Amino acid sequence: MEDISFTPASADDLPAIKALLERCDLPSEDLGPGHLEHFVTCRSGEEIVGTVGLEPLGDVGLLRSLAVAPGSRGHRLGLALWARAREKATRLGVRKLYLLTTTADRLFARWGFKRVPRDEVADVVQSTSQYSAICPTTAVVMAIALSD
């Protein structure tokens, strides 16, 4: 793919990010402008073709909304987005990162995430809307340690 760039998300990107998440069957109903401070977009020209977000919660965090448009898959954009999210989480002092997925557990396992029982998830993560209300209880919970 040509003309690919990665940029911090802005409030103006919210409608396009929500539309991308919906196309990828990912929840977006709780996503507001305040979340975008910790989102990265991947653009092909001016079009947002990928995104990833963090919800930092002290020394833990929630990886949310890693999405690549169906027509842009197969170019390792998801991996590039994950690398940027991981670097940002580390910079923010996040030592353990959680995620919920209904479809991509094998992908995240390749990147080092491990399944964790729901009762072992940090309370601050359990209190997020993603965890407590939006993602189904059948979603796989995974975590990765970012530092020793």
TITOR-258514 format. One record per atom (N, C-alpha, C): atom name; x, y, z; residue number from 1; residue in one letter. Coordinates in nm, 3 decimals, padded with zeros to 5 digits, always signed. Layout:
<sites>
SITE, CA, X, Y, Z, NUM, a
...
</sites>
This chain:
<sites>
SITE, N, +00.084, -00.118, +00.000, 1, m
SITE, CA, +00.000, +00.000, +00.000, 1, m
SITE, C, +00.088, +00.124, +00.000, 1, m
SITE, N, +00.045, +00.221, -00.073, 2, e
SITE, CA, +00.119, +00.346, -00.081, 2, e
SITE, C, +00.049, +00.455, -00.001, 2, e
SITE, N, +00.126, +00.559, +00.030, 3, d
SITE, CA, +00.070, +00.676, +00.095, 3, d
SITE, C, +00.004, +00.643, +00.229, 3, d
SITE, N, +00.070, +00.558, +00.308, 4, i
SITE, CA, +00.019, +00.522, +00.441, 4, i
SITE, C, +00.085, +00.612, +00.545, 4, i
SITE, N, +00.005, +00.663, +00.636, 5, s
SITE, CA, +00.059, +00.743, +00.746, 5, s
SITE, C, -00.013, +00.706, +00.875, 5, s
SITE, N, +00.055, +00.725, +00.984, 6, f
SITE, CA, +00.000, +00.701, +01.118, 6, f
SITE, C, +00.002, +00.833, +01.191, 6, f
SITE, N, -00.115, +00.872, +01.244, 7, t
SITE, CA, -00.125, +01.001, +01.312, 7, t
SITE, C, -00.210, +00.987, +01.437, 7, t
SITE, N, -00.186, +01.073, +01.536, 8, p
SITE, CA, -00.277, +01.075, +01.651, 8, p
SITE, C, -00.417, +01.113, +01.604, 8, p
SITE, N, -00.517, +01.053, +01.666, 9, a
SITE, CA, -00.656, +01.086, +01.632, 9, a
SITE, C, -00.692, +01.223, +01.687, 9, a
SITE, N, -00.785, +01.287, +01.617, 10, s
SITE, CA, -00.838, +01.415, +01.664, 10, s
SITE, C, -00.989, +01.403, +01.676, 10, s
SITE, N, -01.050, +01.500, +01.741, 11, a
SITE, CA, -01.196, +01.499, +01.756, 11, a
SITE, C, -01.266, +01.495, +01.620, 11, a
SITE, N, -01.206, +01.557, +01.519, 12, d
SITE, CA, -01.266, +01.555, +01.385, 12, d
SITE, C, -01.270, +01.415, +01.326, 12, d
SITE, N, -01.186, +01.324, +01.377, 13, d
SITE, CA, -01.180, +01.187, +01.326, 13, d
SITE, C, -01.289, +01.097, +01.384, 13, d
SITE, N, -01.359, +01.143, +01.486, 14, l
SITE, CA, -01.453, +01.057, +01.557, 14, l
SITE, C, -01.556, +00.991, +01.465, 14, l
SITE, N, -01.624, +01.063, +01.377, 15, p
SITE, CA, -01.722, +00.995, +01.290, 15, p
SITE, C, -01.659, +00.886, +01.202, 15, p
SITE, N, -01.542, +00.912, +01.146, 16, a
SITE, CA, -01.477, +00.814, +01.059, 16, a
SITE, C, -01.429, +00.693, +01.139, 16, a
SITE, N, -01.380, +00.716, +01.260, 17, i
SITE, CA, -01.336, +00.605, +01.345, 17, i
SITE, C, -01.456, +00.519, +01.384, 17, i
SITE, N, -01.565, +00.583, +01.424, 18, k
SITE, CA, -01.685, +00.506, +01.460, 18, k
SITE, C, -01.736, +00.426, +01.341, 18, k
SITE, N, -01.735, +00.485, +01.223, 19, a
SITE, CA, -01.780, +00.414, +01.103, 19, a
SITE, C, -01.691, +00.294, +01.073, 19, a
SITE, N, -01.560, +00.311, +01.089, 20, l
SITE, CA, -01.467, +00.199, +01.068, 20, l
SITE, C, -01.493, +00.088, +01.168, 20, l
SITE, N, -01.509, +00.123, +01.294, 21, l
SITE, CA, -01.535, +00.022, +01.397, 21, l
SITE, C, -01.664, -00.054, +01.367, 21, l
SITE, N, -01.766, +00.018, +01.325, 22, e
SITE, CA, -01.893, -00.048, +01.291, 22, e
SITE, C, -01.876, -00.142, +01.172, 22, e
SITE, N, -01.798, -00.100, +01.069, 23, r
SITE, CA, -01.772, -00.188, +00.954, 23, r
SITE, C, -01.698, -00.314, +00.996, 23, r
SITE, N, -01.618, -00.303, +01.102, 24, c
SITE, CA, -01.540, -00.417, +01.150, 24, c
SITE, C, -01.611, -00.492, +01.263, 24, c
SITE, N, -01.739, -00.462, +01.285, 25, d
SITE, CA, -01.819, -00.525, +01.390, 25, d
SITE, C, -01.759, -00.510, +01.529, 25, d
SITE, N, -01.705, -00.392, +01.556, 26, l
SITE, CA, -01.651, -00.362, +01.688, 26, l
SITE, C, -01.740, -00.255, +01.753, 26, l
SITE, N, -01.752, -00.261, +01.886, 27, p
SITE, CA, -01.838, -00.164, +01.954, 27, p
SITE, C, -01.780, -00.023, +01.947, 27, p
SITE, N, -01.870, +00.073, +01.937, 28, s
SITE, CA, -01.826, +00.213, +01.934, 28, s
SITE, C, -01.919, +00.304, +02.013, 28, s
SITE, N, -02.024, +00.247, +02.072, 29, e
SITE, CA, -02.127, +00.333, +02.133, 29, e
SITE, C, -02.077, +00.417, +02.249, 29, e
SITE, N, -01.973, +00.375, +02.319, 30, d
SITE, CA, -01.923, +00.455, +02.431, 30, d
SITE, C, -01.808, +00.546, +02.390, 30, d
SITE, N, -01.768, +00.542, +02.266, 31, l
SITE, CA, -01.652, +00.618, +02.220, 31, l
SITE, C, -01.688, +00.764, +02.201, 31, l
SITE, N, -01.615, +00.849, +02.274, 32, g
SITE, CA, -01.638, +00.993, +02.264, 32, g
SITE, C, -01.509, +01.066, +02.237, 32, g
SITE, N, -01.517, +01.195, +02.216, 33, p
SITE, CA, -01.396, +01.274, +02.185, 33, p
SITE, C, -01.286, +01.260, +02.290, 33, p
SITE, N, -01.323, +01.243, +02.416, 34, g
SITE, CA, -01.223, +01.230, +02.522, 34, g
SITE, C, -01.136, +01.105, +02.509, 34, g
SITE, N, -01.189, +01.000, +02.447, 35, h
SITE, CA, -01.110, +00.878, +02.428, 35, h
SITE, C, -01.000, +00.897, +02.324, 35, h
SITE, N, -01.021, +00.988, +02.231, 36, l
SITE, CA, -00.932, +00.999, +02.116, 36, l
SITE, C, -00.792, +01.046, +02.150, 36, l
SITE, N, -00.773, +01.099, +02.268, 37, e
SITE, CA, -00.639, +01.141, +02.311, 37, e
SITE, C, -00.541, +01.025, +02.302, 37, e
SITE, N, -00.590, +00.904, +02.319, 38, h
SITE, CA, -00.504, +00.786, +02.319, 38, h
SITE, C, -00.533, +00.693, +02.201, 38, h
SITE, N, -00.581, +00.749, +02.092, 39, f
SITE, CA, -00.606, +00.672, +01.969, 39, f
SITE, C, -00.505, +00.713, +01.862, 39, f
SITE, N, -00.472, +00.618, +01.779, 40, v
SITE, CA, -00.387, +00.640, +01.662, 40, v
SITE, C, -00.469, +00.600, +01.540, 40, v
SITE, N, -00.455, +00.676, +01.432, 41, t
SITE, CA, -00.520, +00.639, +01.307, 41, t
SITE, C, -00.415, +00.599, +01.205, 41, t
SITE, N, -00.456, +00.513, +01.115, 42, c
SITE, CA, -00.376, +00.476, +00.999, 42, c
SITE, C, -00.454, +00.526, +00.879, 42, c
SITE, N, -00.388, +00.604, +00.796, 43, r
SITE, CA, -00.455, +00.664, +00.682, 43, r
SITE, C, -00.390, +00.618, +00.551, 43, r
SITE, N, -00.475, +00.597, +00.455, 44, s
SITE, CA, -00.432, +00.578, +00.317, 44, s
SITE, C, -00.479, +00.704, +00.245, 44, s
SITE, N, -00.384, +00.793, +00.216, 45, g
SITE, CA, -00.424, +00.926, +00.169, 45, g
SITE, C, -00.496, +00.996, +00.283, 45, g
SITE, N, -00.617, +01.040, +00.258, 46, e
SITE, CA, -00.697, +01.107, +00.361, 46, e
SITE, C, -00.793, +01.013, +00.433, 46, e
SITE, N, -00.809, +00.890, +00.382, 47, e
SITE, CA, -00.906, +00.796, +00.438, 47, e
SITE, C, -00.848, +00.720, +00.557, 47, e
SITE, N, -00.925, +00.714, +00.666, 48, i
SITE, CA, -00.884, +00.634, +00.782, 48, i
SITE, C, -00.915, +00.488, +00.751, 48, i
SITE, N, -00.807, +00.407, +00.744, 49, v
SITE, CA, -00.822, +00.265, +00.712, 49, v
SITE, C, -00.787, +00.176, +00.830, 49, v
SITE, N, -00.744, +00.237, +00.941, 50, g
SITE, CA, -00.713, +00.160, +01.061, 50, g
SITE, C, -00.709, +00.250, +01.182, 50, g
SITE, N, -00.728, +00.188, +01.296, 51, t
SITE, CA, -00.721, +00.264, +01.420, 51, t
SITE, C, -00.691, +00.168, +01.535, 51, t
SITE, N, -00.639, +00.224, +01.641, 52, v
SITE, CA, -00.621, +00.151, +01.767, 52, v
SITE, C, -00.631, +00.253, +01.879, 52, v
SITE, N, -00.685, +00.208, +01.991, 53, g
SITE, CA, -00.699, +00.297, +02.105, 53, g
SITE, C, -00.652, +00.233, +02.234, 53, g
SITE, N, -00.614, +00.318, +02.325, 54, l
SITE, CA, -00.578, +00.278, +02.460, 54, l
SITE, C, -00.672, +00.346, +02.557, 54, l
SITE, N, -00.702, +00.276, +02.665, 55, e
SITE, CA, -00.770, +00.338, +02.777, 55, e
SITE, C, -00.678, +00.317, +02.897, 55, e
SITE, N, -00.586, +00.413, +02.920, 56, p
SITE, CA, -00.494, +00.397, +03.033, 56, p
SITE, C, -00.567, +00.415, +03.165, 56, p
SITE, N, -00.536, +00.326, +03.259, 57, l
SITE, CA, -00.603, +00.325, +03.389, 57, l
SITE, C, -00.497, +00.309, +03.498, 57, l
SITE, N, -00.406, +00.403, +03.505, 58, g
SITE, CA, -00.294, +00.391, +03.598, 58, g
SITE, C, -00.188, +00.301, +03.538, 58, g
SITE, N, -00.145, +00.200, +03.615, 59, d
SITE, CA, -00.040, +00.112, +03.563, 59, d
SITE, C, -00.095, -00.007, +03.483, 59, d
SITE, N, -00.227, -00.010, +03.463, 60, v
SITE, CA, -00.289, -00.106, +03.372, 60, v
SITE, C, -00.366, -00.027, +03.267, 60, v
SITE, N, -00.404, -00.096, +03.162, 61, g
SITE, CA, -00.480, -00.029, +03.059, 61, g
SITE, C, -00.561, -00.128, +02.979, 61, g
SITE, N, -00.647, -00.074, +02.896, 62, l
SITE, CA, -00.732, -00.154, +02.810, 62, l
SITE, C, -00.699, -00.117, +02.666, 62, l
SITE, N, -00.660, -00.217, +02.588, 63, l
SITE, CA, -00.642, -00.198, +02.445, 63, l
SITE, C, -00.780, -00.210, +02.384, 63, l
SITE, N, -00.818, -00.110, +02.309, 64, r
SITE, CA, -00.953, -00.114, +02.253, 64, r
SITE, C, -00.951, -00.068, +02.108, 64, r
SITE, N, -01.041, -00.124, +02.034, 65, s
SITE, CA, -01.070, -00.074, +01.900, 65, s
SITE, C, -00.956, -00.088, +01.801, 65, s
SITE, N, -00.883, -00.198, +01.804, 66, l
SITE, CA, -00.786, -00.224, +01.697, 66, l
SITE, C, -00.863, -00.273, +01.577, 66, l
SITE, N, -00.863, -00.193, +01.471, 67, a
SITE, CA, -00.942, -00.226, +01.352, 67, a
SITE, C, -00.867, -00.183, +01.227, 67, a
SITE, N, -00.878, -00.267, +01.124, 68, v
SITE, CA, -00.826, -00.234, +00.992, 68, v
SITE, C, -00.939, -00.261, +00.893, 68, v
SITE, N, -00.964, -00.166, +00.806, 69, a
SITE, CA, -01.071, -00.180, +00.706, 69, a
SITE, C, -01.048, -00.307, +00.624, 69, a
SITE, N, -01.155, -00.381, +00.596, 70, p
SITE, CA, -01.140, -00.507, +00.521, 70, p
SITE, C, -01.056, -00.495, +00.394, 70, p
SITE, N, -01.071, -00.389, +00.318, 71, g
SITE, CA, -00.996, -00.373, +00.195, 71, g
SITE, C, -00.849, -00.340, +00.214, 71, g
SITE, N, -00.809, -00.311, +00.337, 72, s
SITE, CA, -00.670, -00.275, +00.366, 72, s
SITE, C, -00.596, -00.383, +00.445, 72, s
SITE, N, -00.660, -00.494, +00.468, 73, r
SITE, CA, -00.597, -00.601, +00.545, 73, r
SITE, C, -00.493, -00.673, +00.459, 73, r
SITE, N, -00.404, -00.743, +00.528, 74, g
SITE, CA, -00.301, -00.819, +00.458, 74, g
SITE, C, -00.174, -00.739, +00.432, 74, g
SITE, N, -00.164, -00.619, +00.490, 75, h
SITE, CA, -00.047, -00.534, +00.470, 75, h
SITE, C, +00.024, -00.504, +00.602, 75, h
SITE, N, -00.009, -00.581, +00.705, 76, r
SITE, CA, +00.054, -00.568, +00.838, 76, r
SITE, C, +00.025, -00.435, +00.906, 76, r
SITE, N, -00.086, -00.373, +00.867, 77, l
SITE, CA, -00.124, -00.247, +00.931, 77, l
SITE, C, -00.167, -00.269, +01.075, 77, l
SITE, N, -00.234, -00.380, +01.103, 78, g
SITE, CA, -00.274, -00.412, +01.240, 78, g
SITE, C, -00.152, -00.425, +01.330, 78, g
SITE, N, -00.049, -00.492, +01.282, 79, l
SITE, CA, +00.075, -00.506, +01.359, 79, l
SITE, C, +00.140, -00.371, +01.382, 79, l
SITE, N, +00.141, -00.287, +01.279, 80, a
SITE, CA, +00.199, -00.153, +01.294, 80, a
SITE, C, +00.120, -00.070, +01.395, 80, a
SITE, N, -00.012, -00.082, +01.393, 81, l
SITE, CA, -00.094, -00.011, +01.491, 81, l
SITE, C, -00.067, -00.063, +01.632, 81, l
SITE, N, -00.057, -00.196, +01.646, 82, w
SITE, CA, -00.028, -00.256, +01.777, 82, w
SITE, C, +00.106, -00.207, +01.828, 82, w
SITE, N, +00.207, -00.199, +01.744, 83, a
SITE, CA, +00.340, -00.153, +01.787, 83, a
SITE, C, +00.332, -00.010, +01.841, 83, a
SITE, N, +00.255, +00.073, +01.775, 84, r
SITE, CA, +00.241, +00.212, +01.820, 84, r
SITE, C, +00.163, +00.219, +01.952, 84, r
SITE, N, +00.059, +00.137, +01.965, 85, a
SITE, CA, -00.017, +00.136, +02.091, 85, a
SITE, C, +00.069, +00.085, +02.206, 85, a
SITE, N, +00.147, -00.018, +02.180, 86, r
SITE, CA, +00.234, -00.073, +02.285, 86, r
SITE, C, +00.337, +00.030, +02.330, 86, r
SITE, N, +00.397, +00.098, +02.235, 87, e
SITE, CA, +00.497, +00.199, +02.268, 87, e
SITE, C, +00.433, +00.312, +02.349, 87, e
SITE, N, +00.314, +00.354, +02.309, 88, k
SITE, CA, +00.245, +00.462, +02.381, 88, k
SITE, C, +00.208, +00.416, +02.522, 88, k
SITE, N, +00.157, +00.294, +02.535, 89, a
SITE, CA, +00.120, +00.242, +02.667, 89, a
SITE, C, +00.242, +00.239, +02.759, 89, a
SITE, N, +00.354, +00.194, +02.706, 90, t
SITE, CA, +00.477, +00.189, +02.785, 90, t
SITE, C, +00.518, +00.329, +02.828, 90, t
SITE, N, +00.510, +00.424, +02.735, 91, r
SITE, CA, +00.544, +00.564, +02.766, 91, r
SITE, C, +00.454, +00.621, +02.875, 91, r
SITE, N, +00.327, +00.576, +02.878, 92, l
SITE, CA, +00.232, +00.625, +02.978, 92, l
SITE, C, +00.244, +00.552, +03.112, 92, l
SITE, N, +00.335, +00.456, +03.121, 93, g
SITE, CA, +00.356, +00.384, +03.247, 93, g
SITE, C, +00.266, +00.264, +03.266, 93, g
SITE, N, +00.198, +00.221, +03.160, 94, v
SITE, CA, +00.113, +00.101, +03.170, 94, v
SITE, C, +00.204, -00.020, +03.175, 94, v
SITE, N, +00.184, -00.103, +03.277, 95, r
SITE, CA, +00.267, -00.222, +03.294, 95, r
SITE, C, +00.196, -00.349, +03.248, 95, r
SITE, N, +00.062, -00.346, +03.246, 96, k
SITE, CA, -00.016, -00.461, +03.201, 96, k
SITE, C, -00.133, -00.409, +03.119, 96, k
SITE, N, -00.150, -00.470, +03.002, 97, l
SITE, CA, -00.253, -00.427, +02.910, 97, l
SITE, C, -00.351, -00.541, +02.888, 97, l
SITE, N, -00.480, -00.511, +02.901, 98, y
SITE, CA, -00.587, -00.608, +02.880, 98, y
SITE, C, -00.660, -00.577, +02.749, 98, y
SITE, N, -00.731, -00.676, +02.698, 99, l
SITE, CA, -00.820, -00.656, +02.585, 99, l
SITE, C, -00.932, -00.757, +02.592, 99, l
SITE, N, -01.039, -00.728, +02.522, 100, l
SITE, CA, -01.151, -00.821, +02.505, 100, l
SITE, C, -01.171, -00.842, +02.356, 100, l
SITE, N, -01.192, -00.966, +02.317, 101, t
SITE, CA, -01.215, -00.995, +02.176, 101, t
SITE, C, -01.313, -01.110, +02.159, 101, t
SITE, N, -01.389, -01.103, +02.054, 102, t
SITE, CA, -01.478, -01.214, +02.021, 102, t
SITE, C, -01.430, -01.287, +01.896, 102, t
SITE, N, -01.332, -01.231, +01.827, 103, t
SITE, CA, -01.290, -01.290, +01.699, 103, t
SITE, C, -01.140, -01.301, +01.678, 103, t
SITE, N, -01.059, -01.226, +01.750, 104, a
SITE, CA, -00.917, -01.214, +01.714, 104, a
SITE, C, -00.821, -01.268, +01.818, 104, a
SITE, N, -00.865, -01.361, +01.902, 105, d
SITE, CA, -00.777, -01.410, +02.008, 105, d
SITE, C, -00.650, -01.475, +01.952, 105, d
SITE, N, -00.659, -01.545, +01.841, 106, r
SITE, CA, -00.538, -01.609, +01.785, 106, r
SITE, C, -00.438, -01.504, +01.737, 106, r
SITE, N, -00.488, -01.397, +01.678, 107, l
SITE, CA, -00.399, -01.289, +01.635, 107, l
SITE, C, -00.327, -01.229, +01.755, 107, l
SITE, N, -00.402, -01.194, +01.858, 108, f
SITE, CA, -00.341, -01.133, +01.976, 108, f
SITE, C, -00.246, -01.230, +02.047, 108, f
SITE, N, -00.276, -01.358, +02.045, 109, a
SITE, CA, -00.185, -01.457, +02.104, 109, a
SITE, C, -00.050, -01.455, +02.031, 109, a
SITE, N, -00.052, -01.437, +01.901, 110, r
SITE, CA, +00.074, -01.429, +01.825, 110, r
SITE, C, +00.156, -01.308, +01.867, 110, r
SITE, N, +00.091, -01.206, +01.917, 111, w
SITE, CA, +00.160, -01.085, +01.960, 111, w
SITE, C, +00.197, -01.088, +02.108, 111, w
SITE, N, +00.173, -01.201, +02.174, 112, g
SITE, CA, +00.217, -01.217, +02.313, 112, g
SITE, C, +00.108, -01.210, +02.418, 112, g
SITE, N, -00.016, -01.182, +02.381, 113, f
SITE, CA, -00.125, -01.178, +02.477, 113, f
SITE, C, -00.159, -01.320, +02.521, 113, f
SITE, N, -00.201, -01.334, +02.646, 114, k
SITE, CA, -00.243, -01.462, +02.701, 114, k
SITE, C, -00.385, -01.448, +02.754, 114, k
SITE, N, -00.463, -01.555, +02.739, 115, r
SITE, CA, -00.598, -01.556, +02.797, 115, r
SITE, C, -00.589, -01.548, +02.948, 115, r
SITE, N, -00.682, -01.474, +03.007, 116, v
SITE, CA, -00.689, -01.466, +03.153, 116, v
SITE, C, -00.833, -01.487, +03.196, 116, v
SITE, N, -00.852, -01.551, +03.310, 117, p
SITE, CA, -00.989, -01.566, +03.362, 117, p
SITE, C, -01.047, -01.430, +03.398, 117, p
SITE, N, -01.176, -01.416, +03.376, 118, r
SITE, CA, -01.242, -01.288, +03.405, 118, r
SITE, C, -01.225, -01.244, +03.550, 118, r
SITE, N, -01.220, -01.338, +03.643, 119, d
SITE, CA, -01.208, -01.299, +03.784, 119, d
SITE, C, -01.066, -01.255, +03.821, 119, d
SITE, N, -00.972, -01.263, +03.730, 120, e
SITE, CA, -00.835, -01.218, +03.756, 120, e
SITE, C, -00.804, -01.083, +03.691, 120, e
SITE, N, -00.904, -01.022, +03.630, 121, v
SITE, CA, -00.886, -00.893, +03.565, 121, v
SITE, C, -00.888, -00.782, +03.671, 121, v
SITE, N, -00.798, -00.688, +03.657, 122, a
SITE, CA, -00.790, -00.576, +03.751, 122, a
SITE, C, -00.926, -00.509, +03.765, 122, a
SITE, N, -00.962, -00.474, +03.889, 123, d
SITE, CA, -01.092, -00.412, +03.916, 123, d
SITE, C, -01.116, -00.287, +03.832, 123, d
SITE, N, -01.012, -00.206, +03.812, 124, v
SITE, CA, -01.028, -00.082, +03.736, 124, v
SITE, C, -01.065, -00.111, +03.591, 124, v
SITE, N, -01.018, -00.223, +03.537, 125, v
SITE, CA, -01.056, -00.264, +03.401, 125, v
SITE, C, -01.199, -00.315, +03.401, 125, v
SITE, N, -01.234, -00.392, +03.504, 126, q
SITE, CA, -01.370, -00.445, +03.512, 126, q
SITE, C, -01.473, -00.333, +03.522, 126, q
SITE, N, -01.434, -00.217, +03.571, 127, s
SITE, CA, -01.528, -00.106, +03.586, 127, s
SITE, C, -01.546, -00.025, +03.458, 127, s
SITE, N, -01.469, -00.054, +03.353, 128, t
SITE, CA, -01.486, +00.020, +03.227, 128, t
SITE, C, -01.615, -00.022, +03.158, 128, t
SITE, N, -01.669, +00.067, +03.077, 129, s
SITE, CA, -01.791, +00.033, +03.004, 129, s
SITE, C, -01.765, -00.078, +02.903, 129, s
SITE, N, -01.647, -00.081, +02.843, 130, q
SITE, CA, -01.613, -00.189, +02.749, 130, q
SITE, C, -01.628, -00.324, +02.817, 130, q
SITE, N, -01.571, -00.337, +02.936, 131, y
SITE, CA, -01.571, -00.464, +03.007, 131, y
SITE, C, -01.707, -00.494, +03.069, 131, y
SITE, N, -01.766, -00.396, +03.135, 132, s
SITE, CA, -01.884, -00.424, +03.217, 132, s
SITE, C, -02.015, -00.422, +03.141, 132, s
SITE, N, -02.022, -00.353, +03.027, 133, a
SITE, CA, -02.152, -00.339, +02.961, 133, a
SITE, C, -02.151, -00.366, +02.811, 133, a
SITE, N, -02.045, -00.327, +02.742, 134, i
SITE, CA, -02.050, -00.329, +02.596, 134, i
SITE, C, -02.010, -00.463, +02.537, 134, i
SITE, N, -01.896, -00.516, +02.578, 135, c
SITE, CA, -01.852, -00.644, +02.523, 135, c
SITE, C, -01.930, -00.758, +02.589, 135, c
SITE, N, -01.966, -00.858, +02.512, 136, p
SITE, CA, -02.042, -00.969, +02.571, 136, p
SITE, C, -01.959, -01.047, +02.671, 136, p
SITE, N, -02.026, -01.112, +02.765, 137, t
SITE, CA, -01.954, -01.193, +02.864, 137, t
SITE, C, -01.886, -01.312, +02.800, 137, t
SITE, N, -01.920, -01.344, +02.676, 138, t
SITE, CA, -01.853, -01.452, +02.604, 138, t
SITE, C, -01.721, -01.407, +02.541, 138, t
SITE, N, -01.691, -01.277, +02.545, 139, a
SITE, CA, -01.565, -01.227, +02.488, 139, a
SITE, C, -01.447, -01.287, +02.563, 139, a
SITE, N, -01.343, -01.317, +02.490, 140, v
SITE, CA, -01.218, -01.366, +02.548, 140, v
SITE, C, -01.145, -01.248, +02.609, 140, v
SITE, N, -01.097, -01.264, +02.731, 141, v
SITE, CA, -01.016, -01.161, +02.796, 141, v
SITE, C, -00.870, -01.205, +02.787, 141, v
SITE, N, -00.786, -01.113, +02.744, 142, m
SITE, CA, -00.645, -01.142, +02.728, 142, m
SITE, C, -00.564, -01.031, +02.793, 142, m
SITE, N, -00.438, -01.061, +02.826, 143, a
SITE, CA, -00.352, -00.961, +02.886, 143, a
SITE, C, -00.207, -00.985, +02.843, 143, a
SITE, N, -00.129, -00.879, +02.851, 144, i
SITE, CA, +00.013, -00.888, +02.824, 144, i
SITE, C, +00.085, -00.798, +02.923, 144, i
SITE, N, +00.196, -00.846, +02.977, 145, a
SITE, CA, +00.281, -00.763, +03.063, 145, a
SITE, C, +00.373, -00.682, +02.973, 145, a
SITE, N, +00.379, -00.553, +02.997, 146, l
SITE, CA, +00.462, -00.465, +02.915, 146, l
SITE, C, +00.597, -00.439, +02.979, 146, l
SITE, N, +00.612, -00.471, +03.107, 147, s
SITE, CA, +00.741, -00.455, +03.175, 147, s
SITE, C, +00.744, -00.554, +03.289, 147, s
SITE, N, +00.862, -00.577, +03.338, 148, d
SITE, CA, +00.880, -00.675, +03.447, 148, d
SITE, C, +00.826, -00.626, +03.579, 148, d
</sites>
